[in-house]
Amino acid sequence: MQLKFFFTFFIILILEFSTLNGQIIIIDREVLMDTTKKTIKGSFLTSFNSDKLKGNLIDISNRTEIDKYLKNNYVLISQFVNDLTILKKQILQNEGHFQFRLRDNDKRKYSIESYIQHQWNSTLGMEYRNVIGSNLRIMVFDSKNNDLYFGLGLFHESEKLNFSAVENNLKIIQSQPIKRDLYRLNNYLKYAYRLNDYIDFTFLTYIQLPVNQSYYNIRWFLESNANFQINKKINFVIHWDHTLDNYRVVPISNFYYSLNFGIQLNF
C-alpha cells in the first residue's frame, strides 16, 4: 500500500513541476507535423457503417486526439479511442480507452514520460483496466525521415474482468467478476518512417512483464499505422494492433487483434 501511494505521489510531482503550455500518442506523426507552430493540435478519425441486410448492423469506430504543446518542450497528449458494434440492439463489441500522457516533444536524448489510462473491452469481458506509470524515454536517433525511441519503466495496473468471453464449459469455475492489482515492467520501441511528404508509417511495440512470480508471462502489444496525406486537413489511415497476453485474469484466448481503415481529420 505504501509503495502504491509513493508511486502515485511521484507521478503527481512530475505533472505539477512541468510548466503547462501545450500535445499525444500519435505525435511524431504520431499525428501531426512537429514543425507546426500551433500550441494545440488535434485529429479526429472515425468510420460509420449501417447494414440493413445483416439485420440492422451498426459499426462505429472513433479515434480522437488533442495535443497541447508546453513551453518547456513537453507535450500533453489526450486520446479517446472507441470501437462499437451493435446488431439488432445487441452490443457485440464495445472497446476503447481514455489516456493522458505527458512526454518530451522529441527534443531530449533522455526524458521522463508519465501517463494514466482507463480502458474497457466487452469482447474480452474487461469491465475496466486502470493504469498509471512512468518511463525513461531514450532517443536512439531522430532524423528528418525516420526516428527510433526506446522506453523502460514501471506501471501499476488495476483490472476487473467477468466471464462473458469465457467458453460455457469453463464458466462453472467462478461466476463473479475477478479483480487484480499488480505492477508491471514496461519496455517499448517506437519507430517512424516518412517515405515522402504524403506517406509515412509508425510502429510501436510493448513488452510488459508482471512484477511477481509469474514474471515470465509477458504481454506483447504491437500497433502500426500507415498514413496517406490527401491534403493538409485529411489523411487516409490504415491501423493494425494486436495483443498477446499469457497472463489473463480469466481463461480466455491469449491473442486479440484489430484492423481499421478510416479518414482522419486534422485541426
Buried (B, 14 or more C-beta within 10 A) or exposed (E): EEEEEEBEEEBEEBEEEBEEBBBBBBBBBBBBBBEEEBEEBBBBBBBEEEEEEEEEBBBBBBBBBBBBBBEBBBBBBBBBBBBBBBBEEEEBBBBBBBBBBBBBBBEBEEBBBBBBBEBBBBBBBBBBBBBBBBBEBBBEEBEEEBBBBBBEBBBBBBBBBBBBBBEEEEBEEEEEBEEBEBBBBBBBBBBBBBEEEEEBBBBBBBBBBBEEEEEEBBBBBBBBBBBBBEEEEEBBBBBBBBBBBEBBBBEBEBEBEBEBEBEBBBE
